[in-house]
Amino acid sequence: MTPVPITVIEHWHLKPQFADKAFEIMQEMDDLLEDNAHDSPGWAGHARFFKLSSEPTHVMMFYTWATRAEHERLLKSETPLLREFVSRYCIREREVEYAEELPVDV
């Protein structure tokens, strides 16, 4: 049986002074990690970024990944790459959730 891709949801919590620069900051993060992610065997497509209207320091990323195990390997490889970025721009480490899409006919 072929594994079903998962959806990864990342929550980034920016420091308040960076709320109005979320686009630039998340682009910097993407540029920092892009090659690492795209070279991974689990990569299954580009991420989408959303800034919450009710909480402009909260940025969410949604993307598909081949398997949770592959993604967990990616996260481990990203930790040293993100150390300075998180310290500079974020109030805490990103939070990661996994979701399985339901094939509801809409």
Biopython code that builds the backbone (N, CA, C, O; Angstrom):
import numpy as np
from Bio.PDB.StructureBuilder import StructureBuilder

atoms = [
    (1, "MET", "N", (0.834, -1.189, 0.000)),
    (1, "MET", "CA", (0.000, 0.000, 0.000)),
    (1, "MET", "C", (0.876, 1.248, 0.000)),
    (1, "MET", "O", (1.814, 1.354, 0.790)),
    (2, "THR", "N", (0.570, 2.179, -0.877)),
    (2, "THR", "CA", (1.302, 3.432, -0.968)),
    (2, "THR", "C", (0.912, 4.350, 0.183)),
    (2, "THR", "O", (-0.276, 4.556, 0.430)),
    (3, "PRO", "N", (1.904, 4.910, 0.898)),
    (3, "PRO", "CA", (1.558, 5.822, 1.995)),
    (3, "PRO", "C", (0.825, 7.054, 1.468)),
    (3, "PRO", "O", (1.137, 7.565, 0.392)),
    (4, "VAL", "N", (-0.141, 7.517, 2.232)),
    (4, "VAL", "CA", (-0.898, 8.723, 1.887)),
    (4, "VAL", "C", (-0.110, 9.927, 2.405)),
    (4, "VAL", "O", (0.290, 9.948, 3.569)),
    (5, "PRO", "N", (0.115, 10.926, 1.555)),
    (5, "PRO", "CA", (0.824, 12.126, 2.036)),
    (5, "PRO", "C", (0.073, 12.766, 3.203)),
    (5, "PRO", "O", (-1.143, 12.631, 3.333)),
    (6, "ILE", "N", (0.816, 13.452, 4.029)),
    (6, "ILE", "CA", (0.228, 14.143, 5.175)),
    (6, "ILE", "C", (0.264, 15.650, 4.920)),
    (6, "ILE", "O", (1.018, 16.137, 4.077)),
    (7, "THR", "N", (-0.551, 16.358, 5.652)),
    (7, "THR", "CA", (-0.490, 17.812, 5.630)),
    (7, "THR", "C", (0.206, 18.252, 6.905)),
    (7, "THR", "O", (-0.148, 17.829, 8.006)),
    (8, "VAL", "N", (1.194, 19.103, 6.738)),
    (8, "VAL", "CA", (1.934, 19.654, 7.871)),
    (8, "VAL", "C", (1.430, 21.067, 8.101)),
    (8, "VAL", "O", (1.263, 21.843, 7.160)),
    (9, "ILE", "N", (1.191, 21.388, 9.358)),
    (9, "ILE", "CA", (0.766, 22.728, 9.751)),
    (9, "ILE", "C", (1.799, 23.244, 10.751)),
    (9, "ILE", "O", (1.971, 22.687, 11.835)),
    (10, "GLU", "N", (2.472, 24.308, 10.367)),
    (10, "GLU", "CA", (3.460, 24.920, 11.249)),
    (10, "GLU", "C", (2.908, 26.241, 11.768)),
    (10, "GLU", "O", (2.297, 27.012, 11.027)),
    (11, "HIS", "N", (3.132, 26.482, 13.039)),
    (11, "HIS", "CA", (2.731, 27.735, 13.680)),
    (11, "HIS", "C", (4.002, 28.473, 14.084)),
    (11, "HIS", "O", (4.817, 27.966, 14.855)),
    (12, "TRP", "N", (4.151, 29.664, 13.553)),
    (12, "TRP", "CA", (5.275, 30.527, 13.882)),
    (12, "TRP", "C", (4.742, 31.709, 14.672)),
    (12, "TRP", "O", (3.740, 32.314, 14.290)),
    (13, "HIS", "N", (5.408, 32.042, 15.774)),
    (13, "HIS", "CA", (4.973, 33.137, 16.638)),
    (13, "HIS", "C", (6.070, 34.199, 16.661)),
    (13, "HIS", "O", (7.081, 34.062, 17.350)),
    (14, "LEU", "N", (5.843, 35.250, 15.896)),
    (14, "LEU", "CA", (6.824, 36.325, 15.783)),
    (14, "LEU", "C", (6.783, 37.245, 16.993)),
    (14, "LEU", "O", (5.760, 37.366, 17.667)),
    (15, "LYS", "N", (7.901, 37.884, 17.250)),
    (15, "LYS", "CA", (7.940, 38.908, 18.292)),
    (15, "LYS", "C", (7.057, 40.072, 17.835)),
    (15, "LYS", "O", (6.983, 40.345, 16.637)),
    (16, "PRO", "N", (6.388, 40.761, 18.763)),
    (16, "PRO", "CA", (5.437, 41.824, 18.389)),
    (16, "PRO", "C", (6.003, 42.876, 17.451)),
    (16, "PRO", "O", (5.289, 43.356, 16.570)),
    (17, "GLN", "N", (7.245, 43.242, 17.613)),
    (17, "GLN", "CA", (7.819, 44.294, 16.766)),
    (17, "GLN", "C", (7.972, 43.862, 15.306)),
    (17, "GLN", "O", (8.271, 44.696, 14.451)),
    (18, "PHE", "N", (7.773, 42.579, 15.008)),
    (18, "PHE", "CA", (7.912, 42.096, 13.636)),
    (18, "PHE", "C", (6.579, 41.773, 12.958)),
    (18, "PHE", "O", (6.568, 41.251, 11.843)),
    (19, "ALA", "N", (5.471, 42.072, 13.607)),
    (19, "ALA", "CA", (4.155, 41.751, 13.039)),
    (19, "ALA", "C", (3.958, 42.364, 11.655)),
    (19, "ALA", "O", (3.387, 41.722, 10.773)),
    (20, "ASP", "N", (4.417, 43.584, 11.456)),
    (20, "ASP", "CA", (4.217, 44.244, 10.167)),
    (20, "ASP", "C", (5.258, 43.828, 9.123)),
    (20, "ASP", "O", (5.215, 44.296, 7.985)),
    (21, "LYS", "N", (6.175, 42.968, 9.498)),
    (21, "LYS", "CA", (7.203, 42.480, 8.574)),
    (21, "LYS", "C", (7.115, 40.964, 8.383)),
    (21, "LYS", "O", (8.098, 40.323, 8.012)),
    (22, "ALA", "N", (5.944, 40.401, 8.635)),
    (22, "ALA", "CA", (5.787, 38.943, 8.554)),
    (22, "ALA", "C", (6.159, 38.398, 7.179)),
    (22, "ALA", "O", (6.804, 37.354, 7.081)),
    (23, "PHE", "N", (5.758, 39.096, 6.118)),
    (23, "PHE", "CA", (6.076, 38.626, 4.771)),
    (23, "PHE", "C", (7.586, 38.503, 4.570)),
    (23, "PHE", "O", (8.083, 37.462, 4.141)),
    (24, "GLU", "N", (8.302, 39.574, 4.884)),
    (24, "GLU", "CA", (9.759, 39.569, 4.689)),
    (24, "GLU", "C", (10.447, 38.523, 5.557)),
    (24, "GLU", "O", (11.372, 37.845, 5.110)),
    (25, "ILE", "N", (9.994, 38.398, 6.791)),
    (25, "ILE", "CA", (10.617, 37.452, 7.714)),
    (25, "ILE", "C", (10.364, 36.010, 7.283)),
    (25, "ILE", "O", (11.274, 35.183, 7.322)),
    (26, "MET", "N", (9.146, 35.707, 6.877)),
    (26, "MET", "CA", (8.858, 34.339, 6.454)),
    (26, "MET", "C", (9.544, 34.019, 5.128)),
    (26, "MET", "O", (9.893, 32.865, 4.876)),
    (27, "GLN", "N", (9.739, 35.024, 4.279)),
    (27, "GLN", "CA", (10.514, 34.806, 3.053)),
    (27, "GLN", "C", (11.963, 34.485, 3.402)),
    (27, "GLN", "O", (12.585, 33.627, 2.776)),
    (28, "GLU", "N", (12.492, 35.177, 4.404)),
    (28, "GLU", "CA", (13.861, 34.894, 4.853)),
    (28, "GLU", "C", (13.965, 33.457, 5.374)),
    (28, "GLU", "O", (14.925, 32.749, 5.069)),
    (29, "MET", "N", (12.971, 33.033, 6.160)),
    (29, "MET", "CA", (12.968, 31.661, 6.671)),
    (29, "MET", "C", (12.900, 30.668, 5.515)),
    (29, "MET", "O", (13.626, 29.675, 5.508)),
    (30, "ASP", "N", (12.039, 30.928, 4.547)),
    (30, "ASP", "CA", (11.898, 30.031, 3.405)),
    (30, "ASP", "C", (13.204, 29.953, 2.611)),
    (30, "ASP", "O", (13.615, 28.866, 2.205)),
    (31, "ASP", "N", (13.842, 31.072, 2.393)),
    (31, "ASP", "CA", (15.121, 31.086, 1.679)),
    (31, "ASP", "C", (16.189, 30.307, 2.446)),
    (31, "ASP", "O", (17.026, 29.634, 1.844)),
    (32, "LEU", "N", (16.155, 30.400, 3.756)),
    (32, "LEU", "CA", (17.115, 29.706, 4.605)),
    (32, "LEU", "C", (16.963, 28.185, 4.511)),
    (32, "LEU", "O", (17.959, 27.461, 4.515)),
    (33, "LEU", "N", (15.727, 27.703, 4.427)),
    (33, "LEU", "CA", (15.457, 26.258, 4.473)),
    (33, "LEU", "C", (15.149, 25.627, 3.128)),
    (33, "LEU", "O", (15.069, 24.403, 3.027)),
    (34, "GLU", "N", (14.977, 26.428, 2.103)),
    (34, "GLU", "CA", (14.475, 25.949, 0.813)),
    (34, "GLU", "C", (15.255, 24.753, 0.263)),
    (34, "GLU", "O", (14.653, 23.726, -0.050)),
    (35, "ASP", "N", (16.561, 24.863, 0.142)),
    (35, "ASP", "CA", (17.344, 23.762, -0.431)),
    (35, "ASP", "C", (17.258, 22.509, 0.421)),
    (35, "ASP", "O", (17.167, 21.399, -0.105)),
    (36, "ASN", "N", (17.287, 22.680, 1.726)),
    (36, "ASN", "CA", (17.192, 21.541, 2.632)),
    (36, "ASN", "C", (15.873, 20.801, 2.431)),
    (36, "ASN", "O", (15.852, 19.571, 2.371)),
    (37, "ALA", "N", (14.783, 21.539, 2.328)),
    (37, "ALA", "CA", (13.463, 20.911, 2.156)),
    (37, "ALA", "C", (13.309, 20.305, 0.768)),
    (37, "ALA", "O", (12.853, 19.170, 0.629)),
    (38, "HIS", "N", (13.683, 21.053, -0.249)),
    (38, "HIS", "CA", (13.474, 20.587, -1.624)),
    (38, "HIS", "C", (14.346, 19.388, -1.965)),
    (38, "HIS", "O", (14.003, 18.610, -2.855)),
    (39, "ASP", "N", (15.455, 19.230, -1.280)),
    (39, "ASP", "CA", (16.331, 18.079, -1.510)),
    (39, "ASP", "C", (15.895, 16.853, -0.727)),
    (39, "ASP", "O", (16.455, 15.773, -0.913)),
    (40, "SER", "N", (14.917, 16.997, 0.135)),
    (40, "SER", "CA", (14.443, 15.870, 0.946)),
    (40, "SER", "C", (13.569, 14.940, 0.107)),
    (40, "SER", "O", (12.788, 15.413, -0.719)),
    (41, "PRO", "N", (13.687, 13.627, 0.307)),
    (41, "PRO", "CA", (12.826, 12.693, -0.430)),
    (41, "PRO", "C", (11.344, 12.811, -0.053)),
    (41, "PRO", "O", (10.484, 12.287, -0.761)),
    (42, "GLY", "N", (11.048, 13.488, 1.045)),
    (42, "GLY", "CA", (9.664, 13.645, 1.465)),
    (42, "GLY", "C", (8.960, 14.852, 0.890)),
    (42, "GLY", "O", (7.748, 14.995, 1.051)),
    (43, "TRP", "N", (9.704, 15.733, 0.216)),
    (43, "TRP", "CA", (9.121, 16.970, -0.305)),
    (43, "TRP", "C", (8.001, 16.642, -1.289)),
    (43, "TRP", "O", (8.186, 15.838, -2.203)),
    (44, "ALA", "N", (6.851, 17.261, -1.101)),
    (44, "ALA", "CA", (5.689, 16.954, -1.943)),
    (44, "ALA", "C", (4.966, 18.212, -2.418)),
    (44, "ALA", "O", (3.792, 18.141, -2.781)),
    (45, "GLY", "N", (5.628, 19.338, -2.423)),
    (45, "GLY", "CA", (5.006, 20.557, -2.928)),
    (45, "GLY", "C", (5.292, 21.758, -2.046)),
    (45, "GLY", "O", (5.724, 21.631, -0.901)),
    (46, "HIS", "N", (5.038, 22.917, -2.611)),
    (46, "HIS", "CA", (5.333, 24.174, -1.931)),
    (46, "HIS", "C", (4.355, 24.467, -0.803)),
    (46, "HIS", "O", (3.211, 24.013, -0.808)),
    (47, "ALA", "N", (4.837, 25.236, 0.158)),
    (47, "ALA", "CA", (4.030, 25.642, 1.300)),
    (47, "ALA", "C", (3.216, 26.888, 0.970)),
    (47, "ALA", "O", (3.541, 27.654, 0.062)),
    (48, "ARG", "N", (2.148, 27.060, 1.740)),
    (48, "ARG", "CA", (1.350, 28.285, 1.694)),
    (48, "ARG", "C", (1.425, 28.912, 3.076)),
    (48, "ARG", "O", (1.411, 28.210, 4.088)),
    (49, "PHE", "N", (1.502, 30.230, 3.114)),
    (49, "PHE", "CA", (1.683, 30.980, 4.355)),
    (49, "PHE", "C", (0.454, 31.843, 4.614)),
    (49, "PHE", "O", (-0.104, 32.440, 3.694)),
    (50, "PHE", "N", (0.041, 31.902, 5.872)),
    (50, "PHE", "CA", (-1.118, 32.697, 6.261)),
    (50, "PHE", "C", (-0.815, 33.438, 7.565)),
    (50, "PHE", "O", (-0.352, 32.837, 8.534)),
    (51, "LYS", "N", (-1.080, 34.738, 7.580)),
    (51, "LYS", "CA", (-0.963, 35.534, 8.806)),
    (51, "LYS", "C", (-2.377, 35.714, 9.345)),
    (51, "LYS", "O", (-3.269, 36.142, 8.613)),
    (52, "LEU", "N", (-2.584, 35.394, 10.601)),
    (52, "LEU", "CA", (-3.916, 35.516, 11.193)),
    (52, "LEU", "C", (-4.291, 36.979, 11.375)),
    (52, "LEU", "O", (-3.506, 37.770, 11.897)),
    (53, "SER", "N", (-5.483, 37.328, 10.946)),
    (53, "SER", "CA", (-5.976, 38.704, 11.098)),
    (53, "SER", "C", (-6.134, 39.080, 12.560)),
    (53, "SER", "O", (-5.851, 40.211, 12.953)),
    (54, "SER", "N", (-6.582, 38.136, 13.355)),
    (54, "SER", "CA", (-6.840, 38.401, 14.766)),
    (54, "SER", "C", (-5.560, 38.391, 15.612)),
    (54, "SER", "O", (-5.562, 38.851, 16.753)),
    (55, "GLU", "N", (-4.488, 37.871, 15.054)),
    (55, "GLU", "CA", (-3.215, 37.777, 15.781)),
    (55, "GLU", "C", (-2.075, 37.902, 14.764)),
    (55, "GLU", "O", (-1.534, 36.886, 14.328)),
    (56, "PRO", "N", (-1.704, 39.122, 14.380)),
    (56, "PRO", "CA", (-0.761, 39.331, 13.276)),
    (56, "PRO", "C", (0.656, 38.830, 13.524)),
    (56, "PRO", "O", (1.473, 38.835, 12.603)),
    (57, "THR", "N", (0.964, 38.403, 14.724)),
    (57, "THR", "CA", (2.277, 37.801, 14.983)),
    (57, "THR", "C", (2.258, 36.288, 14.792)),
    (57, "THR", "O", (3.294, 35.634, 14.915)),
    (58, "HIS", "N", (1.097, 35.735, 14.495)),
    (58, "HIS", "CA", (0.934, 34.284, 14.312)),
    (58, "HIS", "C", (0.850, 33.976, 12.819)),
    (58, "HIS", "O", (-0.107, 34.358, 12.146)),
    (59, "VAL", "N", (1.861, 33.285, 12.317)),
    (59, "VAL", "CA", (1.903, 32.892, 10.917)),
    (59, "VAL", "C", (1.785, 31.374, 10.854)),
    (59, "VAL", "O", (2.457, 30.648, 11.586)),
    (60, "MET", "N", (0.914, 30.914, 9.961)),
    (60, "MET", "CA", (0.731, 29.474, 9.788)),
    (60, "MET", "C", (1.206, 29.078, 8.394)),
    (60, "MET", "O", (0.988, 29.792, 7.415)),
    (61, "MET", "N", (1.852, 27.937, 8.332)),
    (61, "MET", "CA", (2.274, 27.353, 7.054)),
    (61, "MET", "C", (1.540, 26.028, 6.883)),
    (61, "MET", "O", (1.391, 25.263, 7.837)),
    (62, "PHE", "N", (1.089, 25.765, 5.672)),
    (62, "PHE", "CA", (0.445, 24.498, 5.334)),
    (62, "PHE", "C", (1.181, 23.916, 4.137)),
    (62, "PHE", "O", (1.423, 24.616, 3.154)),
    (63, "TYR", "N", (1.538, 22.637, 4.216)),
    (63, "TYR", "CA", (2.151, 21.985, 3.064)),
    (63, "TYR", "C", (2.013, 20.477, 3.190)),
    (63, "TYR", "O", (1.798, 19.939, 4.276)),
    (64, "THR", "N", (2.140, 19.820, 2.066)),
    (64, "THR", "CA", (2.039, 18.372, 2.007)),
    (64, "THR", "C", (3.434, 17.776, 2.080)),
    (64, "THR", "O", (4.395, 18.333, 1.548)),
    (65, "TRP", "N", (3.528, 16.633, 2.749)),
    (65, "TRP", "CA", (4.794, 15.914, 2.877)),
    (65, "TRP", "C", (4.519, 14.431, 2.679)),
    (65, "TRP", "O", (3.419, 13.952, 2.956)),
    (66, "ALA", "N", (5.514, 13.717, 2.204)),
    (66, "ALA", "CA", (5.309, 12.305, 1.860)),
    (66, "ALA", "C", (4.850, 11.470, 3.047)),
    (66, "ALA", "O", (3.857, 10.750, 2.951)),
    (67, "THR", "N", (5.559, 11.560, 4.157)),
    (67, "THR", "CA", (5.190, 10.793, 5.351)),
    (67, "THR", "C", (5.597, 11.587, 6.591)),
    (67, "THR", "O", (6.432, 12.488, 6.520)),
    (68, "ARG", "N", (5.004, 11.243, 7.705)),
    (68, "ARG", "CA", (5.376, 11.899, 8.963)),
    (68, "ARG", "C", (6.823, 11.578, 9.325)),
    (68, "ARG", "O", (7.557, 12.452, 9.785)),
    (69, "ALA", "N", (7.231, 10.345, 9.120)),
    (69, "ALA", "CA", (8.611, 9.954, 9.446)),
    (69, "ALA", "C", (9.614, 10.781, 8.640)),
    (69, "ALA", "O", (10.617, 11.246, 9.181)),
    (70, "GLU", "N", (9.343, 10.961, 7.351)),
    (70, "GLU", "CA", (10.226, 11.785, 6.521)),
    (70, "GLU", "C", (10.235, 13.222, 7.022)),
    (70, "GLU", "O", (11.282, 13.868, 7.039)),
    (71, "HIS", "N", (9.086, 13.719, 7.426)),
    (71, "HIS", "CA", (9.023, 15.097, 7.908)),
    (71, "HIS", "C", (9.758, 15.265, 9.229)),
    (71, "HIS", "O", (10.431, 16.273, 9.442)),
    (72, "GLU", "N", (9.637, 14.300, 10.102)),
    (72, "GLU", "CA", (10.344, 14.377, 11.378)),
    (72, "GLU", "C", (11.857, 14.387, 11.164)),
    (72, "GLU", "O", (12.583, 15.043, 11.912)),
    (73, "ARG", "N", (12.336, 13.669, 10.152)),
    (73, "ARG", "CA", (13.760, 13.730, 9.803)),
    (73, "ARG", "C", (14.126, 15.138, 9.315)),
    (73, "ARG", "O", (15.179, 15.670, 9.664)),
    (74, "LEU", "N", (13.250, 15.725, 8.511)),
    (74, "LEU", "CA", (13.489, 17.086, 8.029)),
    (74, "LEU", "C", (13.574, 18.062, 9.200)),
    (74, "LEU", "O", (14.492, 18.880, 9.260)),
    (75, "LEU", "N", (12.620, 17.982, 10.132)),
    (75, "LEU", "CA", (12.621, 18.892, 11.280)),
    (75, "LEU", "C", (13.938, 18.816, 12.034)),
    (75, "LEU", "O", (14.499, 19.840, 12.425)),
    (76, "LYS", "N", (14.420, 17.619, 12.234)),
    (76, "LYS", "CA", (15.679, 17.438, 12.960)),
    (76, "LYS", "C", (16.829, 18.121, 12.214)),
    (76, "LYS", "O", (17.695, 18.735, 12.836)),
    (77, "SER", "N", (16.836, 18.013, 10.891)),
    (77, "SER", "CA", (17.907, 18.630, 10.105)),
    (77, "SER", "C", (17.781, 20.155, 10.072)),
    (77, "SER", "O", (18.775, 20.849, 9.858)),
    (78, "GLU", "N", (16.585, 20.679, 10.281)),
    (78, "GLU", "CA", (16.380, 22.130, 10.239)),
    (78, "GLU", "C", (16.736, 22.828, 11.544)),
    (78, "GLU", "O", (17.010, 24.028, 11.545)),
    (79, "THR", "N", (16.738, 22.108, 12.636)),
    (79, "THR", "CA", (16.952, 22.720, 13.948)),
    (79, "THR", "C", (18.196, 23.598, 13.998)),
    (79, "THR", "O", (18.093, 24.749, 14.423)),
    (80, "PRO", "N", (19.373, 23.112, 13.584)),
    (80, "PRO", "CA", (20.543, 23.997, 13.647)),
    (80, "PRO", "C", (20.477, 25.158, 12.654)),
    (80, "PRO", "O", (21.040, 26.223, 12.905)),
    (81, "LEU", "N", (19.797, 24.956, 11.540)),
    (81, "LEU", "CA", (19.672, 26.014, 10.541)),
    (81, "LEU", "C", (18.796, 27.165, 11.034)),
    (81, "LEU", "O", (18.960, 28.306, 10.601)),
    (82, "LEU", "N", (17.869, 26.861, 11.939)),
    (82, "LEU", "CA", (16.903, 27.852, 12.412)),
    (82, "LEU", "C", (17.269, 28.518, 13.729)),
    (82, "LEU", "O", (16.596, 29.458, 14.151)),
    (83, "ARG", "N", (18.303, 28.055, 14.373)),
    (83, "ARG", "CA", (18.621, 28.532, 15.723)),
    (83, "ARG", "C", (18.684, 30.066, 15.794)),
    (83, "ARG", "O", (18.007, 30.669, 16.626)),
    (84, "GLU", "N", (19.470, 30.684, 14.951)),
    (84, "GLU", "CA", (19.626, 32.147, 14.977)),
    (84, "GLU", "C", (18.345, 32.855, 14.528)),
    (84, "GLU", "O", (17.967, 33.874, 15.106)),
    (85, "PHE", "N", (17.681, 32.325, 13.511)),
    (85, "PHE", "CA", (16.449, 32.914, 13.007)),
    (85, "PHE", "C", (15.391, 32.976, 14.114)),
    (85, "PHE", "O", (14.786, 34.025, 14.335)),
    (86, "VAL", "N", (15.172, 31.869, 14.802)),
    (86, "VAL", "CA", (14.160, 31.812, 15.864)),
    (86, "VAL", "C", (14.526, 32.772, 16.989)),
    (86, "VAL", "O", (13.660, 33.472, 17.515)),
    (87, "SER", "N", (15.783, 32.808, 17.356)),
    (87, "SER", "CA", (16.228, 33.706, 18.419)),
    (87, "SER", "C", (15.974, 35.168, 18.059)),
    (87, "SER", "O", (15.586, 35.962, 18.916)),
    (88, "ARG", "N", (16.190, 35.518, 16.809)),
    (88, "ARG", "CA", (16.051, 36.898, 16.368)),
    (88, "ARG", "C", (14.587, 37.325, 16.217)),
    (88, "ARG", "O", (14.215, 38.418, 16.645)),
    (89, "TYR", "N", (13.763, 36.476, 15.619)),
    (89, "TYR", "CA", (12.420, 36.897, 15.200)),
    (89, "TYR", "C", (11.237, 36.324, 15.984)),
    (89, "TYR", "O", (10.135, 36.867, 15.916)),
    (90, "CYS", "N", (11.448, 35.248, 16.717)),
    (90, "CYS", "CA", (10.306, 34.525, 17.297)),
    (90, "CYS", "C", (10.305, 34.564, 18.813)),
    (90, "CYS", "O", (11.352, 34.694, 19.448)),
    (91, "ILE", "N", (9.098, 34.448, 19.392)),
    (91, "ILE", "CA", (9.002, 34.405, 20.847)),
    (91, "ILE", "C", (9.185, 32.984, 21.374)),
    (91, "ILE", "O", (9.408, 32.784, 22.568)),
    (92, "ARG", "N", (9.089, 31.997, 20.481)),
    (92, "ARG", "CA", (9.317, 30.590, 20.863)),
    (92, "ARG", "C", (9.529, 29.770, 19.599)),
    (92, "ARG", "O", (9.370, 30.265, 18.483)),
    (93, "GLU", "N", (9.885, 28.525, 19.792)),
    (93, "GLU", "CA", (10.073, 27.605, 18.673)),
    (93, "GLU", "C", (8.743, 27.415, 17.936)),
    (93, "GLU", "O", (7.672, 27.579, 18.521)),
    (94, "ARG", "N", (8.821, 27.076, 16.677)),
    (94, "ARG", "CA", (7.604, 26.788, 15.914)),
    (94, "ARG", "C", (6.916, 25.553, 16.484)),
    (94, "ARG", "O", (7.552, 24.683, 17.079)),
    (95, "GLU", "N", (5.628, 25.503, 16.290)),
    (95, "GLU", "CA", (4.835, 24.334, 16.670)),
    (95, "GLU", "C", (4.448, 23.624, 15.379)),
    (95, "GLU", "O", (4.139, 24.267, 14.375)),
    (96, "VAL", "N", (4.467, 22.302, 15.411)),
    (96, "VAL", "CA", (4.165, 21.514, 14.216)),
    (96, "VAL", "C", (3.036, 20.543, 14.534)),
    (96, "VAL", "O", (3.056, 19.840, 15.544)),
    (97, "GLU", "N", (2.049, 20.525, 13.637)),
    (97, "GLU", "CA", (0.932, 19.584, 13.735)),
    (97, "GLU", "C", (0.845, 18.808, 12.429)),
    (97, "GLU", "O", (1.297, 19.272, 11.382)),
    (98, "TYR", "N", (0.261, 17.631, 12.507)),
    (98, "TYR", "CA", (0.071, 16.806, 11.318)),
    (98, "TYR", "C", (-1.415, 16.533, 11.139)),
    (98, "TYR", "O", (-2.140, 16.299, 12.106)),
    (99, "ALA", "N", (-1.854, 16.567, 9.886)),
    (99, "ALA", "CA", (-3.260, 16.328, 9.585)),
    (99, "ALA", "C", (-3.367, 15.378, 8.399)),
    (99, "ALA", "O", (-2.504, 15.339, 7.522)),
    (100, "GLU", "N", (-4.424, 14.637, 8.402)),
    (100, "GLU", "CA", (-4.730, 13.724, 7.297)),
    (100, "GLU", "C", (-5.976, 14.246, 6.611)),
    (100, "GLU", "O", (-7.014, 14.437, 7.245)),
    (101, "GLU", "N", (-5.868, 14.472, 5.322)),
    (101, "GLU", "CA", (-7.014, 15.008, 4.590)),
    (101, "GLU", "C", (-8.115, 13.954, 4.478)),
    (101, "GLU", "O", (-7.850, 12.783, 4.206)),
    (102, "LEU", "N", (-9.326, 14.385, 4.688)),
    (102, "LEU", "CA", (-10.485, 13.512, 4.541)),
    (102, "LEU", "C", (-11.060, 13.703, 3.136)),
    (102, "LEU", "O", (-11.264, 14.836, 2.701)),
    (103, "PRO", "N", (-11.315, 12.626, 2.441)),
    (103, "PRO", "CA", (-11.780, 12.733, 1.052)),
    (103, "PRO", "C", (-13.279, 13.040, 0.933)),
    (103, "PRO", "O", (-14.019, 12.316, 0.266)),
    (104, "VAL", "N", (-13.706, 14.102, 1.576)),
    (104, "VAL", "CA", (-15.108, 14.503, 1.533)),
    (104, "VAL", "C", (-15.408, 15.043, 0.142)),
    (104, "VAL", "O", (-14.655, 15.859, -0.390)),
    (105, "ASP", "N", (-16.493, 14.592, -0.435)),
    (105, "ASP", "CA", (-16.886, 15.019, -1.792)),
    (105, "ASP", "C", (-17.617, 16.353, -1.682)),
    (105, "ASP", "O", (-18.755, 16.412, -1.216)),
    (106, "VAL", "N", (-16.949, 17.426, -2.119)),
    (106, "VAL", "CA", (-17.573, 18.762, -2.054)),
    (106, "VAL", "C", (-17.737, 19.352, -3.435)),
    (106, "VAL", "O", (-18.242, 20.466, -3.575)),
]
sb = StructureBuilder()
sb.init_structure("model")
sb.init_model(0)
sb.init_chain("A")
sb.init_seg("    ")
for serial, (resi, resn, name, xyz) in enumerate(atoms, 1):
    if name == "N":
        sb.init_residue(resn, " ", resi, " ")
    sb.init_atom(name, np.array(xyz, "f"), 0.0, 1.0, " ", f" {name:<3s}", serial, name[0])
structure = sb.get_structure()
